Amino acid sequence: MSSTIRVVVADDEPAYRSAIQRTLTLMPECQLLAVCKDGQEALDACLADPPDVILTDINMPKMDGLELMRRLQKKEGDIKIVVLTINDDEETVFEAFRCGALGYLLKTSTPQEVIDGIRLAHRGEAKITPKIATKVIEDFRRVKDDDETDDTELYVLSDRETEILELIAKGLRNKEIANHLSIAEKTVKNHVSNILKALQVNSRTEAAMKAVKAKLVQGN
């Protein structure tokens, strides 16, 4: 791979931070911007010099990973977020996705799986540890069994918003959507905000999943 991927790492365990740094030396295109010991330090680093990808733990002092993701989504929505944690409970997993996580890996992942997760996130694609993917699938099955609402519920979106929603579902970020449609990035952000409100969701990932389920867009 040729293009540089600018990365920030956030983890409160010194030994694991060192292990991640060693792993990232195996990734020639990685430019490690900062290695942070808590969520607040990671937020400050991302706002000072926004990375392409942040690799973050969940349980951290001062500010946990979920709050870090929430704040990044509000201030730097184009940063791709990959979670690397020991947390595999459903509540944390789904909250992470609601907060904007694109990938979710457990700390039992191999170095190559971590590298793959970063590379895929940089391309706007998701990598999820199989154990976590199983939880996601089981949850969707429960929703399908329990949901008595009509999947054809009407969501009022403009043609442009529908077009942008299609691109979100394909994994494109705001800058990429702006370039694709030849419009200003600020315009894209405004449309994304309207889309989230219309679909009554909190994140792009949720919007994409809901749009596919409601057949507003075509699934990949």
C-alpha positions, 0 to 999 in steps of 0.5 A: 500500500502506498498512501500514508495512514496517519494514526493515533493510538489510545490505551491506558495500559503501558505494556499494551501501548508498547505492543501496539507500537511494535505492531504498527512498525510492521505497517510501512504506510503507518505514520504514528502521530501520537500514543495516548494514555487516556481519552482526554489526551487522545482527544487533544491530540486528534483536535490538534492534528486530526489523524486518518484513523484512531485506534482506541480502547474503551476503558480509560481514565479521564475520558473513556473511549465511548465519550472520546468517540462521541466528541470526535464525531461532533468535532472531527467526524471524518476520523475513522474509529477502530475500537481495540478492547477487552469489552465484548458485552453487547451494550458496549459493542452497540454503543460503540457503533452508535458513537461512530466506530467503524471497526471493533476488535478484541485484544485477542486479535493478532497483529495482522488483524489489527493492521487489517482493521486500520487499513480497512477503516482508512478505506471506509470499510469495517473489520469486526472480530468474529465474536463481535460480528456474531453478537451483531447478527444475533441482535439483528435477528432479534430485532427482525423477530420482535419488530412489528413495525412496517419496514416501509415506514416513510422517511422524508429525504430529499433526492440529494440526501438520498444520494448522500445516504447511498454513499454513506452506506458504501462507506464514504466519508464527508470529504469523499462524498464532497469530492464525488458530488462536487459540492462543499464538505460543509454542505455534505455535513449539513445534509448528513445532520438532516439525514440523522435527524430524519432517520432518528439515529445518532451515527452514520453507521446506524443511518446506513444500517437503518437505510438498508433495512428500510430499503431506502438504499441498496445493501452492498 
